């Protein structure tokens, strides 16, 4: 791992990896020939193999031992026989994991690029559109990416969600900094559930993460 960062905020252990290794290198680092052979059968795409290997290796590094990574029917990941909640994310060279001892947790990492403009109308609320109208061009793409990541993180915390539900999430106006806390709400069945989500700007990407409040029952 040429770049690896680990930190804890709000009882969430966050692990971030700048992925530069290829599939053979990752396979050697994992040292699990059976898993790698099964993965090659399941995933013909080298990029997908790389992502799956990196996710598992990052979790093993974070937890300090070999693990069995499984997925619930909705696609959410979990570590078999371990009393923790996890969330995973990857995007073009970055892999992130968040680990919480009990409550639902979410993490998202995304590259900042103008591709976000193609989906803006699907996830931004009218209030967010108005707020972005006052943002200078240099910060606009990054701020949209922060909003996208925050909403992805909220749905991962809840354990559900698709892009056409993202307008149910509202992020309060914020000033873009190197890192900060976002205040957001999820509107469901006449209620507005508050969320607090951390964000960090990196060289070419944005990282967001948060932990579900124990009292939430949606």
C-alpha positions as CSV (number, residue, x, y, z in Angstrom):
1,X,0.0,0.0,0.0
2,X,1.9,3.1,-1.2
3,X,-0.6,5.4,0.4
4,X,-2.7,4.4,3.4
5,X,-4.4,6.5,6.0
6,X,-6.4,5.5,9.1
7,X,-8.2,7.7,11.6
8,X,-11.2,7.6,14.0
9,X,-14.0,10.3,14.1
10,X,-17.3,10.0,16.0
11,X,-16.6,6.4,16.9
12,X,-16.1,5.5,13.2
13,X,-12.8,4.0,12.1
14,X,-12.1,5.1,8.6
15,X,-9.4,3.5,6.3
16,X,-8.4,5.0,3.0
17,X,-6.1,3.5,0.3
18,X,-4.8,5.1,-2.8
19,X,-4.8,2.0,-5.0
20,X,-2.0,1.7,-7.5
21,X,-1.3,-2.1,-7.3
22,X,-2.3,-4.4,-10.2
23,X,-4.2,-7.7,-9.8
24,X,-1.2,-10.0,-9.5
25,X,0.3,-7.8,-6.8
26,X,-3.0,-7.7,-4.9
27,X,-3.4,-11.5,-5.2
28,X,0.1,-11.9,-3.7
29,X,-0.7,-9.6,-0.8
30,X,-3.9,-11.4,0.0
31,X,-2.2,-14.8,0.0
32,X,-5.5,-16.6,-0.5
33,X,-5.3,-18.6,-3.7
34,X,-8.8,-20.1,-3.3
35,X,-10.5,-16.8,-3.0
36,X,-8.6,-15.3,-5.9
37,X,-9.4,-18.3,-8.1
38,X,-13.1,-18.0,-7.3
39,X,-13.0,-14.3,-8.0
40,X,-11.4,-14.9,-11.4
41,X,-14.3,-17.3,-12.2
42,X,-17.0,-14.8,-10.9
43,X,-15.5,-11.6,-12.4
44,X,-14.0,-11.6,-15.8
45,X,-13.3,-7.8,-15.6
46,X,-9.8,-7.1,-14.3
47,X,-10.9,-3.8,-12.8
48,X,-13.7,-5.5,-10.8
49,X,-11.3,-8.2,-9.6
50,X,-8.9,-5.4,-8.5
51,X,-11.7,-3.6,-6.6
52,X,-12.9,-6.8,-4.8
53,X,-9.3,-7.8,-3.8
54,X,-8.6,-4.3,-2.6
55,X,-11.8,-4.1,-0.5
56,X,-10.9,-7.4,1.3
57,X,-7.3,-6.5,1.7
58,X,-8.2,-3.1,3.2
59,X,-10.5,-4.7,5.7
60,X,-8.0,-7.3,6.7
61,X,-5.4,-4.6,7.2
62,X,-7.8,-2.5,9.3
63,X,-8.9,-5.5,11.4
64,X,-5.5,-7.1,11.7
65,X,-6.5,-10.6,10.6
66,X,-8.1,-12.6,7.8
67,X,-11.8,-12.0,7.3
68,X,-14.7,-13.4,5.3
69,X,-16.4,-10.6,3.5
70,X,-20.1,-11.3,2.7
71,X,-23.0,-9.3,1.3
72,X,-26.7,-9.0,2.4
73,X,-29.4,-9.5,-0.3
74,X,-29.5,-5.7,-0.8
75,X,-25.8,-5.7,-1.6
76,X,-24.6,-4.1,1.7
77,X,-21.3,-5.7,2.9
78,X,-20.6,-7.3,6.2
79,X,-17.8,-9.3,7.9
80,X,-19.0,-12.8,8.8
81,X,-18.8,-13.7,12.5
82,X,-17.6,-10.2,13.5
83,X,-19.7,-7.9,15.8
84,X,-19.1,-4.7,13.7
85,X,-20.9,-2.8,11.0
86,X,-18.9,-1.8,7.9
87,X,-19.3,0.2,4.7
88,X,-17.1,0.2,1.6
89,X,-16.6,2.5,-1.4
90,X,-14.2,2.6,-4.3
91,X,-13.7,4.9,-7.3
92,X,-10.9,5.1,-9.9
93,X,-7.9,4.5,-7.7
94,X,-9.3,5.1,-4.2
95,X,-10.7,2.5,-1.8
96,X,-12.4,3.4,1.5
97,X,-13.8,1.4,4.4
98,X,-15.6,2.6,7.5
99,X,-16.1,0.4,10.6
100,X,-18.5,1.0,13.5
101,X,-18.8,-1.1,16.6
102,X,-22.6,-1.2,16.6
103,X,-24.7,1.3,14.5
104,X,-25.2,1.5,10.8
105,X,-22.3,3.2,9.1
106,X,-21.7,4.7,5.6
107,X,-18.7,5.9,3.6
108,X,-18.4,7.1,0.1
109,X,-15.4,8.3,-2.0
110,X,-15.7,9.9,-5.5
111,X,-13.4,11.5,-7.9
112,X,-14.2,15.2,-8.6
113,X,-14.9,15.5,-12.3
114,X,-17.4,17.2,-14.6
115,X,-19.3,13.9,-15.0
116,X,-21.2,14.9,-11.9
117,X,-23.0,17.5,-14.0
118,X,-24.7,14.7,-16.0
119,X,-26.6,13.4,-12.9
120,X,-27.0,16.7,-11.0
121,X,-30.7,16.9,-11.9
122,X,-31.3,13.4,-10.4
123,X,-30.0,14.1,-6.9
124,X,-30.0,17.8,-6.2
125,X,-33.1,19.4,-4.6
126,X,-34.4,22.8,-5.7
127,X,-33.0,24.4,-2.6
128,X,-29.6,22.9,-3.3
129,X,-29.7,24.1,-6.9
130,X,-30.4,27.6,-5.7
131,X,-27.5,27.4,-3.2
132,X,-25.1,26.2,-6.0
133,X,-26.0,29.2,-8.2
134,X,-23.9,31.3,-5.9
135,X,-20.8,29.1,-6.0
136,X,-17.8,30.1,-8.1
137,X,-16.9,27.9,-11.0
138,X,-13.7,26.7,-9.4
139,X,-15.6,25.1,-6.5
140,X,-18.8,24.1,-8.2
141,X,-17.8,20.5,-9.3
142,X,-16.3,19.8,-5.9
143,X,-19.3,21.0,-4.0
144,X,-21.7,18.9,-6.2
145,X,-19.4,15.9,-5.5
146,X,-19.6,16.5,-1.7
147,X,-23.4,16.6,-2.0
148,X,-23.5,13.4,-4.0
149,X,-21.2,11.6,-1.6
150,X,-23.1,12.8,1.4
151,X,-26.4,11.4,0.1
152,X,-24.7,8.1,-0.9
153,X,-23.4,7.9,2.6
154,X,-26.8,8.5,4.1
155,X,-28.4,5.7,2.1
156,X,-25.6,3.3,3.1
157,X,-26.2,4.2,6.7
158,X,-29.8,3.4,6.3
159,X,-29.0,0.2,4.3
160,X,-31.1,1.2,1.3
161,X,-31.6,3.7,-1.5
162,X,-31.4,4.4,-5.2
163,X,-30.5,7.5,-7.1
164,X,-34.1,8.5,-7.7
165,X,-34.6,8.6,-3.9
166,X,-31.8,11.1,-3.4
167,X,-34.0,14.2,-3.5
168,X,-35.5,13.0,-0.2
169,X,-32.1,14.0,1.2
170,X,-31.5,17.6,1.9
171,X,-28.1,19.0,2.8
172,X,-28.0,22.3,4.7
173,X,-26.0,25.1,3.1
174,X,-22.3,25.0,3.9
175,X,-19.1,26.7,3.0
176,X,-16.6,24.5,1.2
177,X,-13.5,23.8,3.2
178,X,-10.7,21.2,3.2
179,X,-12.9,19.2,5.6
180,X,-16.0,19.8,7.7
181,X,-19.3,18.5,9.0
182,X,-22.5,18.5,7.0
183,X,-25.9,18.7,8.5
184,X,-28.5,16.9,6.4
185,X,-32.0,15.4,6.7
186,X,-33.8,12.5,5.1
187,X,-37.5,13.1,4.5
188,X,-39.7,9.9,4.8
189,X,-43.4,9.4,5.7
190,X,-43.9,13.0,6.9
191,X,-40.8,13.0,9.1
192,X,-37.4,14.7,8.7
193,X,-34.6,12.6,10.2
194,X,-31.4,14.6,10.9
195,X,-27.9,13.3,9.9
196,X,-24.4,14.6,10.5
197,X,-21.9,13.6,7.9
198,X,-18.1,14.3,7.8
199,X,-16.4,15.3,4.6
200,X,-12.8,15.5,3.6
201,X,-11.4,16.9,0.3
202,X,-8.3,15.1,-1.1
203,X,-6.1,15.8,-4.1
204,X,-8.6,14.6,-6.7
205,X,-11.5,13.2,-4.7
206,X,-14.0,13.7,-1.9
207,X,-14.5,11.3,1.1
208,X,-17.7,11.4,3.3
209,X,-18.7,9.2,6.2
210,X,-21.2,9.0,9.0
211,X,-22.9,6.8,11.6
212,X,-26.6,6.2,12.0
213,X,-28.2,7.4,15.2
214,X,-29.2,4.4,17.4
215,X,-32.8,5.7,17.9
216,X,-33.6,5.7,14.1
217,X,-36.4,3.4,13.1
218,X,-37.6,4.1,9.5
